[in-house]
Structure formats: C-alpha cells, structure tokens
C-alpha cells in the first residue's frame, strides 16, 4: 500500500516522501497528534549538529491517536480508535523497554507519526473508549511518562508521603501534580514554579509557591522535578535544601547540558534520586483505566490545550510548529487531515 510520510529534512523544513507500507500488523490512520518539546528541539535545530545530521530526515511526533484501518490478526475492528505507543522494544532485556538501549523510539531515531498511515505491531496500540476526548487523548503518551514515574516512586519511597512537592509549572508539572492527587488522595501536593499565571491553573493542589517566595521552614517528604533544561540545577538545589531526610527526588526534566548536584547533602540526608523517561504498554493501559474511572480528569487536562490546528498541508504543519514554539504553556493539538 502506498503511504506518504511527512519528514523534517532540516530545521524548519518538511518534505513529503512516498513509501510502501506492508499490510501486516495494525495499520492506523492518525487523527489527532500533539507536539512535544522534543519535537520542537528537532524542528528549531536546537539539538547538537551531529545529532541532527545523524537523525534527519525523520518524521516527527510521538504523541497521538488514530483510527484502525486494517489489522492482519483481527484483534481490532476497522474504525476502532487507538492510542499509538511510540516505544518499540527490539529483543529481550532485563530492564523495562523504555530504559532499554535495544528499544527504538518514534520521532527520535526513526519515523514518528506524521504520515498518512502508521504500521504498528499489535502490542503497540491500545484501544480507547468511544467517549474519550480525542484532543486530550492525543497526549496520553505524555501522561504515561508521569504515570510510570509515579508508579516507580511508590515502589522506592521508604518514608511517609504526607507532603509531596512538584517543581515545574509547565505541562508535565501539571500532569504529575494531577496524577499525584489522584493516586495519593490523603497526601498534600505543593507546586513550585516561576510563572504565577501558570501556577494559578493548578486549582486541584494544596498549595502553590513561586520559587523565590518559599517559607524558610517549609519541607516536603518527596519531590518531583519537572523543570528541565539548565533551570533543573536551581530546582534540584532547592529540592535538596527543603526535602526531609531519606526522601526521594524523582527527575523528569530533560537537559542538553550536565547539571551539578550537591552530593554532600544528598549523602547527609540519605536521599534517593530516580530518573524517569518515556513509558511502555503497561503505563498506557494504566492511564486509560485511570481516565475511565475518573472522567473528571479530562476537565483538568483540557486546560492544557492552547491550540488546535487543522493540518491539510505541509504549510499548515510548519505554521503549527511555529505557533507552538511561542507558547510558554500548554499543548498544541494537530487535527491530522492528511
């Protein structure tokens, strides 16, 4: 079957390519996609030059849902709406697929979801209920990143979870805070950020603080860093200062540069630092079940959507990326009409 793929050839320049797609596995037509900061780093050319040279041309986007058009195994019916899992295991490994060097990730090393059709293995798609908000469902993948990190945190935490702190007032900080309140309803969740206009959207948490205005005697039991970039250093320094002994620091933020950490105080307090990245099938299933059981979460998650762009051409795709780039908060959804 003929398929058209829309690849980023060089920063800010997309091109169409005609590929052949085999009719085996599950073939999905994307309907709603979501732009991630990682996509923007490729589009803006802010990754190191050697990385861009190695990975481009490449189709971007790893967050999205679509409609099944064909399933060689008969597990799905034509018309089923599914979320597509970008992480692709390649061989057995002792660690989870999202941490395995044997895995491949769409939109980072091989083609993402900007094409007319996507062929996936059956275990790389999960059906979503008919009543799910498709604009929110487009970024289920981002929700799974927070979900898997919280699940892992729950396994390693050895001290009480009475007071949980989230650093970062962006998309991931919002989602992480929301899931923490859902997972640990008896815990207090506090959010620390720079932008008051963003913090004011965290109406479901127990308190918000601008990072320069935190009471001297304030403490948390465990912390979640959702800042990223060079600002991670300031966030981690503040976390180490105010976290209780034997707390856990759960890192989510991505930085292109090494971040110094005050290891003296990490040792003195006996802290645990855990890195979190990406997700796998069990996390998608967990998020979908959570949303089914708690449909009110959609009302909060919908607040993250700052733009819905109809994509009918490469010019539309470029305009969507340019618009998303100037937005400091929220998710840009691509209604994929290609």
N, C-alpha and C positions, 0 to 999 in steps of 0.2 A: 504494500500500500504506500502511495506517495504521501510524504509528510513535509511540511515546511517548518523549518526551525529558524528562530529569530535570535541571532547571536550578537554579542558585543564583540566587535572586531578590534577596536582600540577605544580608549576612554572617550565616551560621549558619541560613539559611532556604532550603530547597529546595522547588520546586514541580514538579508534573507538567504537561506540555503535550502536546497531541495534534497531530502534524504529519503531512503527507503525504510519503511517500518515493517517488521515481521509480525504476522498475525499469530503470535503465541503469547501466553501470559494474559495480562489485563491491559487493554488499550483504553485510555481515558482522554476525553476532550476537556482541557482546562476551562473553567468558567469564571473563577474568582481567584486572583493571586494577590500577594501582599509583598511590598518592598521592605527589605531588611537593611540595616546599616551595612551589613557585609556586602550586599548588592551595590550599595552606594559607593563603597570603597573601590570596587572594580570600576564602576561607571565614572566616578570622578578621577580615577587614576591615582588614588592616594595610597595604593599598595606599592611596595618596593618595585622598582622597574624590572628586576629579574623575575619576580612573581608574575607580573603582568605578561611578560614575554613568554613565560612557561605555560600559563593557563589560558590566554586568549588566542584565538576567538573561542567564546563559550556562551551558551545560553544561560542567562541569569535566573534568579528567583528559586527559592527552595520552600516557600510557604504558599500552599494553595489547595483548592478543592476542585473537583471536576466531575464530569458525568461519564459513566462507563458506556462505551460503545461496542465493546467486544470482550469476551472472556473465554479463552480456549478451554478452561477447566470447568466452566459452568457454576462457579461459586457466586458470581454476581450476575444480575439481570441488566440488560441494556436499559439505561436511564437511571440506574442507581447513582446517588450522589455519594462520593467518597472523598476522604482526605488522603492526599498523597504523601508518603513517607520518603523524605529525601535521602536518608541514610541507607546505604546499600552494603550489607555485610558481604565479604568475599572470603569465604573459608572459615573454619572453626578457630576460635581463640578463647583464651582463658578469661578475658575481660569482656565487659559489655561492648556491643557493636559500636556504640557512639564514642568509645575511647580506644577502639582498636585501629592500629595502623593498617590493618588489612581491609578496612571498610573504605568505601568511596561515598562522597557526599555531593549531591547535585548542586550545581551552582558554585562549586569550589573544587575544580579538578575535572569534572565532566558535566555535560549539559544539564541545566536546570529545566524549569517548566515553561519557558516562553517558546512554545511551539504549538502547532495545530493539534497534535496528538502526542501522548506520552505512553510508552510501553513500560509496564512495571511487572515485577513478579507479584503473585497473588498476595504474599505476606507483606507487600509494601503499600497496600491500600487498606483502609478501614472504612466501612460504611458509616455514614452519619444519618441520623433520623431526618425524616422529611420536614419536620418543623423547625430545624436549626436555622438560625440566622446565617445566611451564606457569607455575608460580609465579615462577620466575626469569625466564622469557620475558616475563612481564608488564612487567618494567622493562628490556627490551632497549633501549628508547629512551634511557634514562639511560646505558647502557653505550656507545651510539653517540656520545654527547656527548664522553666521554673518548676514544673511538677516533679521532674526527675530529681532535681537538686533538693527539693524539699523532702522527697521520699528518702534520699540518701542521708540528709541531715537527721531525719528521725531515727535512722539506724545508728548514727555515731554519737548523738548527744548523750552525755552522761550526767549533766546537771539539769535542774528544773528548767522548764520552758515558759516561765511566768512572763518574762518581758523579752520580746523579740524586736530587734532593730533592723530596718531595711534602709540602706544608703543608696540613694538614687531616685530622682523624681521623674524618670523617663518611663518608657513603655514597659521595660522588664521590671523596674521597681514597682510599678503599678500592679502588674500581673502577679508578681511574687507576693506582695502585700495582700492582695485579694485572696490568693490561694492559702496563705498562712492563716488568715482569719477563718477561712472555710475549714481547713484541716485541724486547727487548734482553736476552737471557739472560746475556750476558757483562758487563752493567753492574751496578753496585751501586745498589740503591734504598733510600733512607732516608726515613722518615716522621717529620714533626714535628707534634705536637699538644698539646692541653691535658689530655685525659682518658685516664688510664692504662688504665682499663677498656676503652676503645675500642682504644687502641694495642696492647693485648695480643692483639687479634684479627688483627693484621697478621702472622701467623706466616710468611708467604711472603717477606717483605722481608729486607734485610740488616742493618737496624738501626732502632730507634725512639728518638725523643728527645722528652721534654716540652720545650716551647718555652723554659722558664725554666732549662733544665739542658743547654745545648748547649756542648760544649768550645770554648774560645776559638779554637783553631787549626783548627776544623772548616771544610771548604769543600765546595762542590758545583760541578759543571760547568754544570748546568742545573736549573731549578726549575719546579714546577707548583703554582700557588696554587689550592687548592680549599676556601677558608675562607668567603668571602662575608661580607655584612653589614659593620658597622663594624669588625669584627675583621680585615678584609682589610688595613687600614693597618698593624697590628702585624706581620702575616705578611709583607707586601711590604717593610717596613723591614728585617726580619731577613733576608729573601732577599737584598736588595741588599747587606747587610753581608757575607754569607758566600759569595756566588757568585763564581766566578772571572771574570776579565776576558773579555769577548766571549761570555759565557754568554747564554742566553735565559730569559726569565721568561714562563711561559705561564699566563695568567689565565683561571680558570674561575668564580670566585666572583662572585655577583651581590649588589650593594649598592643600596639605595634612596637612598644619600647619596654625595656626591662624596668620593673618597678621595685625600688628599695623597700625592705620591710625591717622594722625594728625587732630583730630576732632576740635581743636581750629581754624585752618584755614578753615576747611570745614564750620564751623559756621560763621566765619568772612566774608567769601566770598559768603555765601548763596548757596553753591554748592548742586547739586542733584547727588546722587550716585545710579546707577541702575545695578542690577545683571542680567546677561543673561546666559541661559543654554539651550541646546538642542533646539528642534523646533517641529512643528506639521504640519499637512497636508497642511494648507494654505501656509506655508512657502515653501514647496516642489513645490506646484503649482506656487508660485511667482517666484522661482528660475528658473524653467523650462521655464516660459514665458519670463523672462529676458534673458535667453540664446537663446531662439528662436528669440527674437527681436534684439539681439546684438551678432551674432555668432562670432564676433571678440574676444569676451571674452575668447573663447576656446583657442586662441593663447597664451594668457597670462597664463591661468590656466594650460596649458600643460607644462609650465616651472616648475611647482611644481613636476612633475613626475620624480623621480630619479631612479626608478627601476620597471620593470615589470617581475614578477616571475610566471612561469608556475607551477601550483600545480597539481601534479598527485599522490602524496603520502604524508603521514604524515612527512616524512623526508624533502620533499620539503617545507611543511608548516613551519616546525621548522627552516629551513635554511632562509626562507623569513623573519621570525621574527628576527632572529639573524642579518641578513643583515640590516634590517630596523633600528635596535637598534643603530647601529654605525653611522647612517646617522644623521647629525645635522639639516638638512633642507630637505623638500620635502616629497612626498608621495610615498609609496611602493604599487604598484597595484598587486593584485593576480588574474591571469587569471585562473579561477577555472575550472579545467578539471575533477574534481571528479565525 
